[in-house]
């Protein structure tokens, strides 16, 4: 488990999260879709049942009123046989309505083009009846007075039944078409029930009931008008064609759902065919038009949320892949450093031992000093590599140390290295501060600071080390440090022309963070670079 990197855990967690999110999206989508379909079907059946109650009552009254309506038609026909077709119809109108205070009967006379020219219902003058011409011709061929099932008026909320027959004049057997209508009263309660359902559901745009009698399509009984409804003239024939197609497509009690879009708005139309319980010759196809925009808005929001989460997940995976690349790079560098330690350790020991033997035999000279300086550099690098590899595995003993003493000892150690590199360390030590820290970690902090100052300072320059009370600073004159934050990262080297592993400052940062040592870094080309460390001096009050 130790070999598994954090990025691997994060990658697995993101993948699992995305899978769970996708499964949750599908479940929620299906749940929303199922609930929407169920709610729409429940609404359809509720309205259908309410409409059926209304139509049953209408059909019942139709069967009762039909004989009377036919008698009224005969009375009007007899009257017109002895009068001109343009005669005022008020006399016969009063006669056929004599027994009814609410005057439910109206008369319509259409010309040879089936356009209404004379009527007791003035609003219908000019209305063309060509859409029902086949029915009129069929009734004429059978020599009967045609009668319709109840239909709802286009411009009124009333339901009506119509009779029809041709009138002969001057030898013309189809000089005019006569229609007499009967308006059904007391339908307010049934309509109110349907309207209450409609008010509760603003998404309803249209409710229709197509009726089919023995002679085929009768009419579209509008219950609620929709914006796309076709009202006038020959265009009503398209309603008949649509009704016939529906009648052939639907079986009794089959529910058909049709989804479509218009002007970027989503709609749903539901159809069902039923047999009227009153009249076995009457078949009714109910249709409801519902706007689905709210549902699609919710689905779009859900889909957007899903895609947004996936987008964030992909960004997370991309970032983790970059982090993982960095982890692999650092891991490879760790392995390289560890390998370098093993490669350096034995040769370093041999060179050190032989140089010491040479000095004992021949004395110290310029060559031995340069070798000794190079060995100190190697030893410092080796200690840094060893420290960085073992810092999480070892616990260093914390002591109370004399800061000035340790600083002076480490300066003395590096003087040879500085001289060999044509540089000089000068120092000003004035402190009685004692610090509570491990000797190894304090040594690494000081050594790496001095070595970095030597390595990055200009030839012939001075490295100045100042210790005043609890403030220790290292100053050198060289190239300015540009990225003062990133320079403390492990393996980062701003100046790649100078050798090294990029470990020194990361070790200093780790030790400083561990012991609460504050670091200040100032660097520019003119004033040089100064690393300042502010220690917490040890007192007897520290527990």
N, C-alpha and C positions, 0 to 999 in steps of 0.2 A: 504493500500500500504506500510505502514511503516514496517509491519510484514514480507513483502516479502524480502528475503535476496538477496544480490548481486549475490551470486552463482546461485540462481534460475534464475535471469535475464540472467546471462552468459550461463547457461545450455540451456535455451529456445532459446537464440540467436544462439548458436552453432547448435542446432537441426534444427532451421529454415534455417540456412546457409547450412547445409548438405542436407536438402530437396531441397532447391533451386539449390544447386550445382548438385544434382542427376538429377533433372528435366532438368536443363540446359545441362547436359551431354547427356541425352537421346535425347533432341531436336537437339543438335549439331551433335550427332552421326547419327541420322536419316537424318539430313540435308546433312552431308558429304556423307552418303551412297547414298542418292537420287541424289545428284549432280554428284557423281562418275558414277552411273548407267546411268544417262542422258547423261553425257559427252561421255561415252563409246558407248552408242547407237547412238549418233550423229556422232561420229567418224566412227562407223560401217556403217551407212547409207551413209555417205560421200564417203567412200572407195567403198562401194557396187555400188553406183551410178556411180562413176568413172570407176569401173571395168565393170559394165554393158555396159557403152558406148563403152569400148574397145571390149567387147565380141560381142556386136551387130554389130560393124564394121567387126569383124572377121567372124561372121556367114554370114553376107551379102557377103563378099568376097568369103567365102567358097561356097555359093550357085552358085556364078558366076564361080568360078574356078573348081568346081566339074566335069563338063563334060570334060574339058580339061585334068584334072588330070587322069580321067579314060582312056582317049585316050592315054596319055603317058604311063600308066600302060600296056595297050594292046600292045603298040609298044615294050616295054621292054620284055613282055611275049613272043611275037612272036620271038624276037631276041634270047632269051634263049632257045626257043624250038629247035633252030638249032645250038646251041653252048653249050659247056660244062659249068657247073655251076661255075667252078673256073676260067672262062675266065676273062680277064681284061674287066672291064665295061666302060673303057674310051670312046670307040667308040660310044656305045649306049647313054652314058652320054652326049657326045657332041651333038648327034643327037636330043635328047629330049629337050636340052637347046639351040638349035640353034637359036631360035627366041628371046632369053632372055639374055641380057648382064650380068645380075647379077646371072644367073644360079640358079634358085630357086628349081630345081628338083634334088632329090637324089635317089639312088637305094640301096636296102638292100636285101640280100639273106640269109635266115636262114636255117639251116639243120633240120633233122627230129626231133631234140630236141628243135627246135625253138631258137637256139643260132645263132646269126649273124656271118657268116663266110666270106662273100664277100660283100663289100659295097663301094660306092663312098665317104662315110663319115667315114673315117678310125677310128675316135674316138669311134664309136659304135661297132667296132669288139669285139665279145665276150659277147655282151649284150643279155640277155635272154628275150624272149617275151612270156614266158609261162603264164604270168598273163592274157593275152588276148586270150588264146587258145580257150575258149568257143565261142568267137566271130568269130574266124577264122573258126572253125568247122561249125558254123551256116551259115556263108557265103558260105562255100563249099557245104553244104547240099542243099542250095537254088540255087547253081550253079551261083552265082553272084560274082562280084568283090566288096569286102567290101570297104567302105570309112568312115573315121572318121571325126568328127567335129574338129575344131582347138584345138590343145593341145600345151602346152609350153614345150620346150625341157628341160631336166634335167640339162644339162651342158651349156645351152645357153639361152639367153633372147628372142630368136626367137620363134614365134608360127608356128606350122606346121599342115598339114593334111596328113593322110596316107591312101593309098589303100592297099588291101591285097588279095592274092589268092595263092592257092597251084600250084606247077609246077610238071608235070608228067615226069618221066624219066625211061626208061627201064622197063615199066610196073608198076612202082611204082607211084600211083596217088598223093602221098604226099612226093615226094622225097625232096622237098624244099618249103619254103614259100617265096614268093616274096612280097616286099613292095616298093612302090614308094611314096616319100614325096614331098610336096610342101611347101616352106617356104614363109610366108607372110611378105612382106616388108612394110615400111612406117608406122610402128606402134609406132614410137618413141614418137610422141606427146601424144598419149593416155597413154603410159607407164610413160612419164615424169610427167603427172598430178598426177598419182597415187604415183609415187616416191616422189613428192613434199609433198604430204600429209603424207607419211611415214616419211620423214625427220623431219617434224614438230612434230611428235609423236614417240619419241624413244622407247616408251613402246610396240610398235607393234612388234611382233616376227614372225608372219606368216600370209599370206593371200592366200587363196585357193578358187578355184571355181570348184566344182564337176559337170560334165556335164552328162546328161542322154538323150540318143536318143531313137529311137523306139526299139532298141535292148537292152536297159538297160544302165548300166554304160558305159561311153565312156572313160573318163580319168579325172585326176585331173590337171586342168590348174593352175599351180603355178603362183602367181603374186608376192609374196615375199616368199622366202624359210625360214623355221623355223628350229631350231636346231634338232628337233625331227622328221623331215621329213624322210621317208623311200624311198630310191632312186632306189635300184637295185633288179633285180631278182624276184624270186617267192614271196618275201615279199611284192611286189606291190599288191598282191592279197588281203592283209589285208586292203589296201586302198579301193578296190572295195567293200569288205564286209562292211566296215564302211560307205561308200557312200550309199550302198543299205539301211542300217539301218536308215541313216539320211533321205533318200528319203521317206521311209515309215513313219517315225516319224513326218516329217514336212509337213504342208500344205502350199499352196502358201501364201506368205507374213507373215507367222508366224515367230516370232523371238524367238529363243531358246538360253538361256544363261547357260553355264556350268562352274562351279568353281572347280578348283582342285589345288593340290600342288605337286610339284616334286622337290626333293633335297632341301627341306625347302624353296622353292620359290613358291609364289602364282601366279597362272595364271587364266585367264578368256577367255573362247572360246565362240564366238557368231556365231549362225547359222541362215541362212534364205534361204528359197526355193522360186524361182521365175520362171515364164514361160518366155522363150525367145520370144520377140515380133516379131522376124523375122521368126523363125521356130516354128510352133506349136508342133512339135515333140521333141523339145529340152527343157529339164528342167535343171535349174542350181541351185545348193546349194552353197551359199557363206559362207565361214567361215573365221573368223579373230581370231588369237591368240594374246592376250594382256597380258603383265606382270603387275601384280597388286601390286608389291612390295612397291611402293611409297605410295599407298593408305593405305596398311596395316601398314606401318610405321607410318603414320599420325594417324590411328586408335589406334595403340599401344601406341603412345605418349599421345593421348587423354585419353585412359584407364588408363595409368600409372599416369597421372596427377589427374584423378578422384580418383584412389585408394590411391594416396599419400595424397590428401586432406581429404579423409575419414579417413586415418590413423592418420593424424594430429587432425582431429575432435574427433576421439576416444580417443587420448591422452588427448585432451582438456577436454573431458567429464570425463576421469579418474581423471585428476587433479582437476577439479571442484568438483567431488564427494568427493575427499579428503578434499578440502577446505570446502565443505559443512559439512562434518563430523566434521571438526574443528570448524566451525561456530555453529553447533548444540551443540558441547561440550562446547564451550564458553557460548552459550546461556543458557545451562543447569546450568553452573556454576554461570552465572549472576542471574538466578532464585534462585539458592541455596543461594547466598549471600544476595539477596533481602529478601528471607524467613528468613535467619539467622538474618538479621537486625531487622525484626519484632519480632522474638523470643527473641532476646537479649535485646531489648529496655526497656521493662517493668521490667523484672527481674533486669536489671542493675540499673535502677532508684531506685527500692525498696532496693536493697543491699546497694547502695550508701547512701540513706537516712537513713537507719537503722544503718550503720556504723558511720555516723555523729552523730546520736542520742546517740549511745553507747559511743562515745568519749566524748560527752558533759556530760554524766551521770557518766562515770567511768574513764575518762581521756584517754590519749594515752599510749598504751603499744605495746609490740612486735607484738602481734596478730593483733591489729588494724592497725599497719604499714604494715604488710604483706597483710592484706585485702585491705588496701588503695593502695598498690603497684599493687595487682592483678586487682583492679578496674581501675587503670590508664591504665593498659595493655588492658583491655576490652574496655575502653573508646577510646583508640587510635585505636584499631581494628574497633570499631563501626564508628568512624569518617572517617577512611579510606574507609570502605564499603559505608558509606553514600556519601562520596565525589565521589567515582567511579560511583555510581548509578545516582548522580544528576549533574555531571559536564557538561553534555550536555543540561541540562534543566535550570540551573541557571546561571546568570551573576554576577560574583563577583566584588565588587567595588574595583577599583585600587586606592591604596594610596601610599604616599611617606613615607616609614618606615625606622626606624633606625635599620639597620641589626644587629649590636652588641647587642642592647637591646633585640631584639626578640630571638637571639641565647641564651643569658644568661637566659632569662625566661624559654625557653624550656629545657635547661640543668637542671635548678633547678627542673622542673617538673619531669624529669626522674631520678633524683638522687636516690630517694627512690626505684625505680624499679631496678636500678643497684645494690644498696646495698643488697637488698633482694636476688638478683641472684649472690651474692658474686663477684661483679665487682664494679669498680669505674670509674666515669667520671672525667677526668681532662681536663682543658681547658686553652687556651691562646687567649685572646680577645684583639686585638689591631687594631681598625678600626673606622673610622668616616664615613664609606660608608652608603649612604642612597639609598634604592632601590625603584623602582616604580613597585609595585606588590600588589595583594590583600593579606590581612592579613591571610585569611583562607588558601590560596594556599601556601604562604611562610611557615606558620605553619606546613602544611602537609609535605612539603619538608624536613624541619628540623626534625620534629617528626619521620618521617619514617626512616630518615638517622640514628638518634640516636637509635631508637628502633631496627633497623636491626643490628647496631654495637653491642648493648647489647646482642641480641638474638644469634648472630653467633660468639661471642668472647669466648675465653677459660675461664674457671673458675679461679678466682683470678687475672685476667688480668685487664688492664686499657684501657678505651676507651678515646682516646685523640681527643678533638675538638679544632681546630685552626682556627682563623679568623684574617687574615692580609689584611688590605685594603679591596679589593673586592673579595678575595679568601677565601672560606670556605671549610675546609676539616675535614673528620671524619675517624679516624684510629682505627682499632681493630686488635687483634692478634687471628687468628683462621684458619679454613681450607681455602685453596685458592679457588678462583672462577675460574672454568675451562672455561666456555663459557661466555665471557665478553660482547657479543652482545645479546645473547638470554636471559640473566638474567634480562633484562629490559622488556621482553614480559609479557603481562598480564597472570596471573595464572601460570607462569613458576616458578618452585622451583627446584633449582639444588640440594639442600640438603633436602631430603624428611623426614629425621629423626627428623627435627625440625618442630614444628607446624607452621601453617600459611596458608594464602590463595593465596600467590603469587601476592599480589596487591601493596605492598609498593613501589617497584622500578619502576613499570609501572606508578604509580601516579607521582613519581619524574620525570620520562622521559617526561610525558605529560606536566607537569608544566614547565620543563626546555625548551622544544621545544616551548611552548607558549610564554615565555618571553626572549628567546634568551640566556638562561643560559647554558654555556658550561660545559659539564661533562667530567671528566677524571677519569679513573678507573685503579688502579694498584693493583695487587693481586698475591702473591706467598706465599709459606709455611713459608719461613724464615723471610721475612719482614712484613708479614701480609697483610691486605687489607685496601686501602685508597680510599675513594670517595671524589673527589675534585669538587667544583662548583665555577665557575668564573662568577660573576655577572657584569652587566653593572650598574655602580654607577650613581645615579641621580644627574644631575647638573641643574643650572638655564637655561642652553642653550636648554634643552630638551623641545620641544613644546608639 
